[in-house]
């Protein structure tokens, strides 16, 4: 029943409220207003009808099953906890009203019989009603009311008022839906209207943000569109290029092989005339101060009828990338050349060992004959001198091969590295200069106490590049190169390379350390100073240049000084220069070399010194003989590089049988190992090929001293 209205003014209040509700429903334009109206209807229902619980549910589609369900969207204060609850068509009283598309009202007793306890009320239900909300003759929601007051039922007036509320909700829902659709339609129309403008702006934004240069040309190769990156690449205002012809750029371009780009061989012309797409081809662009490598892509623009109306060109500056690739390739070639040089040096050392060893044997075993025939002695001396000179040449080859191999950092004396670099480059600044009839003098003042922590190979490469750079700067004239080392402070060392050559122009000085930048034309690689800077920076140092055109150049390098712990130095294992006294005993020696001739010469040399030598060309046979009779031998001398088993493996096998047996390793390779590392590998001494009887004698004396 309608709630008791005390007087006529209360009835007027209800009529006014219905009138307001009708007006509000007609003026709903958005979801927020619709939600506010829902809450007002709930409050009015509670206010004007004697009930406690009001629910408003609306249809929505389950996103997982595409099935329509009802969801409680709003409720009176007493039922806020059921907001979000769902039910399907036909479920509960509200679901039946939805299914039947009509109002259902009943008492609580009837509800219990017909529907059951779906709502599970915690008190006795007196009456319940479900009124459909229609929009365009379709059920869109349910107005559900419940009361628990004893004896309360819904009369016709109550139901009429509830239907009125549902009706106005339907009107509001329809208006909100219409407004939403209209808003969407307007948005779509607006989007269509501005799409062309937006697309144009979007294209412009993309063009302006592109890192690659882009040009759009017509059939006549006239530029009709470009972007800022194009202006940056060609160093002109990019907008000024529009309406100009591509031919104005063509004169600065050529192919990788140096062939100029002409109208006949132009990639763009091929795209325009034949419809070809050119993908990822490199061309060269001659800028003001440098030559750039550009990667070009060209694609024809086709109209719907298939006709070609123009072409799109993209250009990317890949100069640095290509330089890096070339640099890596150059370094790989250097590594391969270094390995080849090392292998050649090893083979030459074997040959020289045979020659010098044979000469030693002849000299030792023909002492009396040499007294009567001094010219034979002179010839033997000449053979040994030539062999010694050849050994020095091989040492330089080995020094070069070491420039391609990186090792661990160590304490390096700068004077030693400078000396090695000078010897390595001597043919350039001395012999080659003399052939041209000029004299280049080099003065080196590097104190012996200047030591740095670094890689000796890299330091030698660093100094070699700076010396050769100075020689190139002198060109065809006589001149002087100065190398001066000094200590700036306890933590810093400076070394300067100066020449009085052609100098470097000031505008190029900030570029000389760039890879592949050269002022020497085709005679230069542009790698030397780039390598210098990389090595200096790796050693945490710095390099500066001072140069005046036609007056000379000075490179100043600052390097951290090495922190040296003063310890008693180990006695060198290699041969010494000064002759030493004879051994006071003879040794029983196992001599191993896979080259039978070299093994034979080694055995003869040892026998000429008074030792008993047993030679083997098969290292495994030698190891077995030693294992069978370890006490029959005092020393083992083995070649390092053998095909079946290495000298290190021989040394370890000998030490495994009798650890105190001295092992001497002979090799034609350069070894960077420290004495400690050599001993870890089983070697007590190392002799570098080619060697003489004196070298053998000195090494055996050291062995005797160490193991006595």
C-alpha positions in Angstrom: 0.0 0.0 0.0 1.1 3.6 -0.5 2.7 4.9 2.6 0.2 6.9 4.7 0.2 10.4 3.5 -1.0 12.6 6.4 -2.6 15.3 4.3 -3.2 16.6 0.8 0.1 18.3 0.8 1.8 14.9 1.0 -0.1 13.7 -2.0 0.9 16.8 -3.9 4.4 16.1 -2.9 4.2 12.7 -4.6 2.7 14.1 -7.8 5.4 16.8 -7.9 8.0 14.2 -7.5 6.6 12.1 -10.3 6.5 15.2 -12.5 10.1 16.0 -11.7 11.1 12.4 -12.4 9.4 12.6 -15.8 11.3 15.8 -16.6 14.6 14.4 -15.3 14.2 11.2 -17.4 13.7 13.2 -20.5 16.9 15.2 -20.0 19.3 12.4 -19.3 22.4 12.7 -21.5 25.2 10.7 -20.0 26.0 7.7 -17.8 26.7 9.8 -14.7 23.3 11.5 -14.8 21.7 8.1 -15.4 23.4 6.6 -12.3 22.2 9.6 -10.2 18.7 9.0 -11.4 18.8 5.4 -10.4 19.7 6.4 -6.8 16.8 9.0 -6.8 14.3 6.4 -7.9 15.5 4.0 -5.1 15.2 6.8 -2.5 11.7 7.7 -3.8 10.6 4.1 -3.7 11.6 3.7 -0.1 10.1 7.1 0.7 6.7 6.8 -0.9 6.1 3.0 -0.6 6.3 1.2 2.8 9.3 -1.1 1.9 12.9 -1.4 3.0 14.8 -3.1 0.1 15.0 -1.9 -3.5 17.3 -3.3 -6.3 18.0 -2.1 -9.8 19.5 -4.7 -12.2 20.4 -4.2 -15.9 21.4 -6.5 -18.7 25.0 -6.8 -19.8 26.8 -9.4 -21.9 29.2 -11.8 -20.2 32.5 -11.2 -22.0 33.5 -14.9 -21.6 30.3 -16.7 -22.7 28.6 -13.9 -24.8 25.5 -14.7 -22.7 23.2 -12.0 -21.5 23.0 -11.7 -17.7 21.4 -9.3 -15.2 23.8 -7.4 -12.9 22.6 -5.5 -9.8 23.8 -2.0 -10.4 22.1 -0.1 -7.6 20.4 -0.8 -4.3 18.9 0.8 -1.2 21.0 1.1 1.9 19.7 -2.1 3.3 21.0 -4.1 0.3 24.3 -2.5 -0.7 26.0 -5.9 -0.2 24.3 -7.4 -3.3 25.5 -4.8 -5.8 27.4 -6.7 -8.5 25.3 -9.9 -8.0 24.2 -11.6 -11.2 21.5 -13.9 -12.4 20.4 -15.4 -15.7 17.1 -15.2 -17.6 14.6 -17.4 -15.8 16.5 -17.4 -12.5 14.9 -16.0 -9.3 11.8 -13.8 -9.5 13.6 -11.1 -11.3 14.8 -13.6 -13.9 11.3 -14.8 -14.5 10.0 -11.3 -14.9 12.7 -10.8 -17.5 11.8 -14.0 -19.3 8.0 -13.3 -19.2 8.6 -9.6 -20.0 5.9 -8.7 -17.4 5.6 -7.7 -13.8 5.4 -10.4 -11.1 4.3 -9.7 -7.5 3.6 -12.2 -4.7 3.6 -12.7 -1.0 6.5 -14.1 0.9 4.8 -17.4 1.4 4.1 -17.8 -2.4 7.7 -16.8 -3.1 9.0 -19.6 -0.8 6.7 -22.1 -2.6 7.3 -21.0 -6.2 10.9 -19.6 -6.2 12.6 -21.1 -3.1 15.2 -19.4 -1.0 17.4 -18.0 -3.8 17.7 -14.7 -2.0 18.3 -16.6 1.3 16.8 -13.8 3.5 17.8 -14.0 7.2 14.2 -13.0 8.2 10.7 -13.8 7.0 9.8 -12.2 3.6 6.3 -10.6 3.5 6.1 -9.5 -0.1 8.2 -9.2 -3.2 7.8 -7.7 -6.7 9.8 -7.6 -9.9 8.9 -5.0 -12.6 10.7 -5.0 -16.0 12.3 -1.9 -17.3 11.7 -1.4 -21.1 13.6 0.5 -23.7 12.4 0.3 -27.3 10.1 -2.5 -26.3 13.0 -4.6 -25.0 13.6 -5.6 -21.4 16.8 -3.8 -20.3 16.5 -4.1 -16.6 14.4 -5.1 -13.5 13.2 -3.0 -10.6 13.0 -5.4 -7.7 11.4 -4.5 -4.3 11.1 -6.6 -1.1 9.5 -6.0 2.3 9.8 -8.0 5.6 7.1 -6.2 7.6 4.6 -8.7 8.9 1.3 -8.7 6.9 2.6 -6.3 4.3 1.4 -6.9 0.7 1.6 -4.8 -2.5 -1.8 -3.3 -3.6 -2.6 -1.9 -7.0 -1.5 1.6 -6.0 1.9 0.3 -5.0 2.3 -1.6 -8.2 1.1 1.3 -10.3 3.7 3.6 -8.6 6.4 0.9 -9.1 5.5 0.6 -12.8 5.7 4.4 -13.0 9.2 4.4 -11.6 10.2 1.6 -14.0 8.7 3.5 -16.9 10.7 6.7 -16.1 13.9 4.7 -15.7 13.2 3.2 -19.1 12.8 6.7 -20.6 16.0 7.8 -19.0 17.8 4.7 -20.1 16.6 5.3 -23.7 17.7 8.9 -23.7 21.1 8.0 -22.3 21.4 5.3 -24.9 20.4 7.6 -27.7 22.8 10.3 -26.5 25.6 7.8 -26.3 24.9 6.6 -29.9 24.6 10.1 -31.2 27.8 11.0 -29.5 29.5 8.0 -31.0 28.1 8.9 -34.5 29.3 12.5 -34.1 32.7 11.3 -33.1 32.9 9.0 -36.1 31.9 11.8 -38.4 34.4 14.1 -36.8 37.1 11.5 -37.1 36.2 11.0 -40.8 36.3 14.8 -41.4 39.7 15.2 -39.7 41.3 11.9 -40.9 42.9 13.5 -43.9 44.4 16.3 -41.9 45.5 13.9 -39.2 47.1 11.6 -41.7 49.0 14.5 -43.2 50.2 15.6 -39.8 51.1 12.0 -38.9 53.1 11.6 -42.1 54.8 14.9 -41.4 55.6 13.8 -37.9 57.0 10.5 -39.1 59.1 12.2 -41.7 60.5 14.7 -39.2 61.4 12.0 -36.7 63.0 9.6 -39.2 66.7 9.1 -38.6 67.2 8.2 -42.3 67.1 10.8 -45.1 64.0 10.5 -47.3 63.2 12.0 -50.7 60.1 11.6 -52.8 60.6 12.4 -56.5 58.2 12.5 -59.4 58.8 11.0 -62.9 61.0 13.9 -63.8 63.2 13.3 -60.7 61.9 16.6 -59.1 61.9 16.4 -55.3 58.3 16.8 -54.0 58.9 15.7 -50.4 61.8 15.4 -48.0 62.6 15.5 -44.3 65.0 17.2 -41.8 67.4 14.2 -41.9 68.0 14.8 -45.6 69.0 18.4 -44.9 71.3 17.3 -42.1 73.0 14.7 -44.4 73.6 17.1 -47.3 74.1 20.1 -45.0 71.4 22.3 -46.6 68.0 23.6 -45.3 65.8 20.6 -46.0 62.7 22.6 -47.1 64.8 24.3 -49.7 65.4 21.0 -51.5 61.7 20.7 -52.4 61.0 21.5 -56.1 64.8 21.0 -56.9 66.0 18.3 -59.2 67.8 15.2 -58.1 70.4 15.9 -60.7 71.8 18.7 -58.4 72.8 16.0 -55.9 74.0 13.4 -58.4 77.3 15.1 -59.2 78.4 14.5 -55.6 77.6 10.8 -55.7 79.4 7.7 -57.0 79.3 4.0 -56.7 81.5 2.0 -54.4 84.0 1.3 -57.1 84.4 5.0 -57.9 82.1 5.1 -61.0 80.2 8.4 -61.1 76.4 8.2 -61.0 75.0 9.5 -64.2 71.4 9.7 -65.7 72.2 6.5 -67.6 73.3 4.3 -64.6 71.2 6.0 -61.9 69.4 3.7 -59.5 66.4 6.1 -59.3 66.0 6.2 -63.0 65.9 2.3 -63.0 63.1 2.5 -60.5 61.1 5.1 -62.5 61.5 3.6 -65.9 61.5 -0.2 -65.1 59.7 -0.3 -61.8 62.6 -2.0 -60.1 63.0 -1.9 -56.3 66.6 -1.3 -55.2 67.2 -2.6 -51.7 70.3 -1.9 -49.6 73.0 -0.8 -51.9 76.0 1.3 -50.8 77.0 4.5 -52.7 79.6 7.2 -51.8 78.9 10.9 -51.2 81.7 13.4 -51.3 81.0 15.9 -48.5 83.1 19.0 -47.9 85.8 17.4 -45.7 85.1 13.7 -46.0 83.6 11.0 -48.0 80.5 9.3 -46.6 79.2 5.8 -47.3 75.4 5.9 -47.8 73.1 2.9 -47.9 70.3 3.6 -50.5 66.9 2.0 -51.0 64.7 3.0 -53.9 61.0 1.9 -54.4 58.7 3.0 -57.2 55.4 4.7 -56.5 52.6 3.0 -58.4 49.1 4.5 -59.0 46.0 2.3 -58.9 46.2 1.8 -62.6 49.7 0.5 -62.3 51.5 3.5 -63.8 54.6 4.7 -62.0 54.3 8.3 -60.8 57.5 8.6 -58.8 59.9 7.0 -56.4 60.7 7.0 -52.7 64.4 7.1 -51.8 65.8 6.5 -48.3 69.5 7.2 -47.5 71.3 6.1 -44.3 74.8 7.2 -43.3 76.6 3.9 -42.7 80.1 5.4 -42.8 81.0 4.4 -39.2 79.4 1.0 -39.5 81.3 0.2 -42.7 84.5 1.6 -41.2 84.1 -0.7 -38.2 83.5 -3.6 -40.4 86.6 -2.8 -42.4 88.5 -2.2 -39.2 87.5 -5.7 -37.9 88.4 -7.2 -41.2 91.8 -5.5 -41.1 92.4 -6.7 -37.6 91.5 -10.2 -38.7 94.0 -10.0 -41.6 96.6 -8.8 -39.1 95.9 -11.7 -36.8 96.1 -14.2 -39.7 99.3 -12.6 -41.0 100.7 -12.7 -37.5 100.0 -16.4 -37.2 101.6 -17.0 -40.6 104.6 -14.9 -39.6 104.9 -16.9 -36.3 104.7 -20.2 -38.2 107.3 -19.1 -40.8 109.6 -17.9 -37.9 109.3 -21.3 -36.2 110.3 -23.1 -39.4 113.2 -20.7 -40.1 114.4 -21.2 -36.5 114.5 -25.0 -37.1 116.6 -24.5 -40.2 118.9 -22.1 -38.5 119.3 -24.4 -35.6 120.5 -27.1 -38.0 122.9 -24.8 -39.7 124.4 -23.2 -36.6 124.5 -26.5 -34.7 126.3 -28.2 -37.6 128.8 -25.3 -37.7 129.4 -25.6 -34.0 130.1 -29.4 -34.3 132.5 -28.8 -37.2 134.3 -26.1 -35.2 134.5 -28.3 -32.1 135.7 -31.5 -33.9 138.2 -29.9 -36.3 140.1 -27.7 -33.9 143.5 -29.0 -35.2 142.5 -28.7 -38.8 141.3 -25.2 -38.3 144.8 -24.2 -37.0 146.4 -25.4 -40.2 143.6 -24.1 -42.4 142.4 -20.7 -41.0 140.3 -20.0 -44.1 138.1 -22.9 -43.1 137.7 -21.4 -39.7 136.8 -18.0 -41.2 134.2 -19.7 -43.4 132.7 -21.4 -40.3 132.7 -18.1 -38.5 130.9 -16.5 -41.5 128.3 -19.3 -41.4 127.7 -18.7 -37.7 127.5 -14.9 -38.2 125.0 -15.3 -41.1 123.0 -17.7 -38.9 123.1 -15.2 -36.0 121.9 -12.4 -38.4 119.1 -14.7 -39.6 118.1 -15.5 -36.0 117.8 -11.7 -35.4 115.7 -11.3 -38.5 113.4 -14.2 -37.3 113.2 -12.5 -33.9 111.8 -9.5 -35.6 109.2 -11.6 -37.4 108.3 -13.1 -34.1 108.0 -9.6 -32.6 105.6 -8.7 -35.4 103.5 -11.9 -34.9 103.2 -11.0 -31.2 101.6 -7.7 -32.1 98.4 -9.6 -33.0 98.2 -11.6 -29.8 96.8 -10.1 -26.6 98.1 -11.2 -23.2 97.7 -10.5 -19.6 98.8 -7.1 -18.2 102.2 -7.1 -16.7 104.8 -4.6 -15.5 106.6 -3.3 -18.7 109.7 -1.2 -19.0 109.1 1.6 -21.4 112.7 1.7 -22.5 112.5 -2.0 -23.6 109.3 -1.4 -25.5 110.7 1.6 -27.3 113.9 -0.3 -28.1 111.9 -3.2 -29.6 109.8 -0.8 -31.6 112.9 1.0 -33.0 114.4 -2.3 -34.0 111.1 -3.4 -35.6 110.9 -0.2 -37.7 114.6 0.2 -38.4 114.2 -0.9 -42.0 111.8 2.1 -42.6 113.7 4.9 -40.9 117.2 3.7 -41.6 117.6 1.3 -44.6 114.7 2.6 -46.7 115.6 6.3 -46.0 119.2 5.6 -47.0 118.1 4.1 -50.3 116.3 7.4 -51.0 119.5 9.3 -50.2 118.2 10.9 -47.0 119.1 10.5 -43.3 116.6 10.2 -40.5 118.1 10.3 -37.0 116.2 9.1 -34.0 117.2 10.1 -30.5 115.7 8.1 -27.7 115.9 9.2 -24.0 113.8 6.9 -21.9 115.0 6.1 -18.3 115.1 2.5 -17.3 113.0 3.1 -14.2 109.9 4.1 -16.2 107.5 1.2 -15.9 103.8 0.8 -16.6 101.2 -1.8 -16.1 100.1 -3.0 -19.5 100.5 -5.5 -22.3 104.0 -5.5 -23.8 102.6 -6.4 -27.2 100.2 -3.5 -27.2 102.9 -1.0 -26.0 105.2 -2.2 -28.8 102.4 -1.7 -31.3 101.6 1.7 -29.9 105.2 2.9 -30.2 105.7 1.3 -33.6 102.7 3.2 -35.0 103.9 6.6 -33.6 107.5 6.0 -35.0 106.1 5.1 -38.4 103.7 8.1 -38.3 106.7 10.4 -37.6 108.7 8.8 -40.5 105.8 9.4 -42.8 105.5 13.0 -41.6 109.1 13.6 -42.6 108.3 12.4 -46.2 111.2 12.7 -48.6 113.3 15.2 -46.5 115.9 14.6 -43.8 114.8 15.1 -40.3 114.9 14.1 -36.7 112.6 12.1 -34.5 112.9 12.5 -30.7 111.5 10.1 -28.1 111.6 11.3 -24.5 110.3 9.6 -21.4 109.9 11.3 -18.0 108.1 11.0 -14.7 105.5 13.7 -14.1 104.8 12.6 -10.6 105.0 9.4 -8.6 101.8 8.1 -10.2 102.2 9.4 -13.8 104.7 8.8 -16.6 105.0 10.9 -19.8 106.5 9.8 -23.1 106.7 12.2 -26.1 107.3 11.4 -29.8 108.3 14.5 -31.7 109.3 15.0 -35.4 110.1 18.1 -37.5 108.0 16.9 -40.4 105.1 18.4 -42.3 102.8 18.9 -39.3 99.0 18.6 -39.2 96.6 21.4 -40.0 94.7 22.7 -37.0 91.3 21.9 -38.5 92.2 18.2 -38.9 93.8 17.7 -35.5 90.5 16.7 -33.8 89.9 14.0 -36.4 93.3 12.2 -36.7 92.3 9.6 -34.1 89.2 8.6 -36.0 89.4 5.1 -37.6 90.2 5.3 -41.4 90.8 9.0 -41.4 94.1 9.7 -43.1 95.9 12.7 -44.6 98.2 10.4 -46.6 95.9 9.6 -49.4 95.9 6.1 -50.8 99.2 5.3 -49.0 97.6 5.4 -45.6 95.1 3.1 -43.9 93.9 5.6 -41.3 94.2 2.9 -38.6 97.5 3.7 -36.9 96.5 6.5 -34.7 93.1 5.0 -34.0 94.9 2.0 -32.6 97.2 4.2 -30.6 94.3 6.0 -28.9 92.5 2.7 -28.2 95.6 1.2 -26.5 96.3 4.4 -24.5 92.7 4.6 -23.3 92.7 0.9 -22.4 95.7 1.6 -20.2 93.7 4.4 -18.5 96.0 7.0 -20.1 95.6 10.0 -22.3 97.1 11.3 -25.5 97.5 14.9 -26.8 98.8 16.4 -29.9 100.7 19.6 -30.6 101.3 20.4 -34.2 102.2 23.3 -36.4 101.9 23.0 -40.2 105.4 22.7 -41.8 107.1 22.7 -38.4 106.4 19.3 -36.9 104.3 17.4 -34.4 104.5 16.1 -30.9 102.4 13.4 -29.4 102.4 13.4 -25.6 101.2 10.3 -23.8 100.4 10.2 -20.1 100.2 6.7 -18.5 99.8 5.5 -14.9 103.0 4.4 -13.4 103.2 0.8 -12.3 103.2 0.0 -8.6 106.2 -2.4 -8.2 106.7 -4.7 -5.3 110.4 -5.1 -4.7 111.2 -8.8 -4.6 114.3 -10.8 -5.2 114.3 -11.4 -9.0 114.4 -15.0 -10.3 117.4 -16.0 -12.2 116.6 -16.0 -16.0 116.1 -19.4 -17.5 117.1 -18.5 -21.0 120.7 -18.4 -22.2 123.0 -15.6 -21.2 125.3 -13.6 -23.4 128.5 -13.8 -21.4 130.5 -17.1 -21.6 130.6 -19.2 -18.4 133.0 -21.7 -17.0 132.8 -25.4 -18.1 130.6 -27.9 -16.2 132.4 -29.9 -13.5 130.5 -33.0 -14.5 128.9 -34.7 -17.5 125.2 -35.5 -17.8 123.4 -38.5 -19.2 120.8 -36.8 -21.4 117.6 -37.9 -23.2 117.4 -35.6 -26.3 114.0 -35.5 -28.1 113.2 -33.8 -31.5 110.7 -35.0 -34.0 113.1 -33.7 -36.8 115.7 -36.5 -37.0 118.4 -34.1 -38.3 117.9 -31.6 -35.5 117.9 -34.4 -33.0 121.1 -35.8 -34.4 122.8 -32.4 -34.3 121.6 -31.9 -30.7 123.1 -35.2 -29.7 126.4 -34.5 -31.5 126.6 -31.1 -29.8 126.0 -32.7 -26.4 128.6 -35.4 -27.0 131.1 -32.8 -28.1 130.7 -31.2 -24.7 131.4 -34.5 -23.0 127.9 -35.6 -22.2 126.2 -38.9 -23.0 123.2 -38.3 -25.2 120.5 -40.7 -26.3 118.3 -39.1 -29.1 114.7 -39.9 -30.0 112.5 -38.7 -32.8 109.4 -40.3 -31.2 108.6 -38.6 -27.8 106.4 -41.5 -26.7 109.3 -43.9 -27.1 111.6 -41.6 -25.1 109.0 -41.4 -22.3 108.8 -45.2 -22.2 112.5 -45.6 -22.1 112.8 -43.1 -19.2 110.0 -44.8 -17.3 111.8 -48.2 -17.6 115.1 -46.8 -16.4 114.6 -43.4 -14.7 117.9 -43.6 -12.8 119.9 -44.0 -16.0 119.3 -40.3 -17.0 120.1 -37.0 -15.4 118.5 -34.5 -17.8 115.8 -34.5 -20.5 115.9 -32.0 -23.4 112.8 -32.0 -25.6 111.5 -30.0 -28.5 108.2 -28.2 -27.8 106.2 -28.4 -31.0 105.9 -32.0 -32.0 102.9 -33.6 -33.9 102.3 -36.7 -31.7 102.9 -35.2 -28.3 104.0 -31.7 -27.1 107.1 -30.8 -25.1 104.8 -29.8 -22.2 103.3 -33.2 -22.2 106.8 -34.8 -22.3 107.9 -32.6 -19.3 104.8 -33.6 -17.3 105.3 -37.3 -18.0 108.9 -37.1 -16.9 108.0 -35.2 -13.7 105.3 -37.8 -13.0 108.0 -40.5 -13.0 110.8 -38.6 -11.2 109.9 -35.0 -10.2 113.5 -33.9 -9.6 114.7 -34.7 -13.1 115.5 -31.4 -14.9 113.6 -30.9 -18.2 114.8 -28.3 -20.8 112.3 -27.3 -23.5 113.7 -26.2 -26.9 111.4 -24.2 -29.2 111.4 -22.0 -32.2 108.3 -20.1 -31.0 108.4 -17.0 -28.8 107.2 -17.7 -25.3 105.6 -15.1 -23.0 105.5 -17.4 -20.0 107.1 -16.4 -16.8 109.6 -18.8 -15.1 106.8 -19.7 -12.6 104.4 -20.6 -15.3 107.1 -22.6 -17.1 107.8 -24.6 -14.0 104.0 -25.2 -13.6 104.1 -26.8 -17.0 107.1 -29.0 -16.0 109.9 -27.1 -17.7 113.0 -26.0 -15.7 114.6 -24.1 -18.5 113.8 -22.9 -22.1 116.2 -22.6 -25.0 115.1 -20.5 -28.0 116.1 -21.7 -31.4 118.5 -21.2 -33.0 121.0 -21.9 -30.3 124.8 -22.6 -30.0 126.9 -25.0 -28.0 127.5 -22.1 -25.6 123.8 -21.7 -25.1 123.5 -25.4 -24.2 126.5 -25.2 -22.0 125.2 -22.2 -20.1 121.8 -23.7 -19.6 123.2 -27.0 -18.3 125.4 -25.1 -15.9 122.3 -23.4 -14.5 120.6 -26.7 -14.2 123.6 -28.2 -12.3 123.7 -25.2 -10.0 119.9 -25.3 -9.3 119.7 -29.1 -8.7 123.0 -29.7 -7.0 
